Amino acid sequence: MKKAIVLLFVMALGFGSVKSFSVSYGDTLKHQTFHSNGKIKMEGIKVKKFREGLWKHYDKNGKMIKAELYKMGVRVNSVDMSKAD
C-alpha cells in the first residue's frame, strides 16, 4: 500500500497538481506543502493534531528559509535563515 501512495504522489507531482501531501501513522501525521512550481514549501510532523518537532520552510527555489521547533503545538524556537545572506 505504501508503494501505491508514493507512486500516486510522484505521478501527481509531475503534473503540478499536488498542493499538499500527508501520510498518517496512527496519531502521527507527516505533512508537506508545495509551491506552484512543485518544489517543497513546508514540511513537518503533527502528533494528535499538534505540530511537533522540527518544521522547515523553503523558498520557491528549494532553499530552506526558516526552521521552527514545536513541542505539543507550541513553538519553542525559530530561526529565520532568509536574512542570513
Summary of the structure (lengths in Angstrom):
residues: 85
radius of gyration: 14.0
end to end distance: 42.7
largest distance: 42.7
contacts: 200
relative contact order: 0.13
helix: 15%
strand: 53%
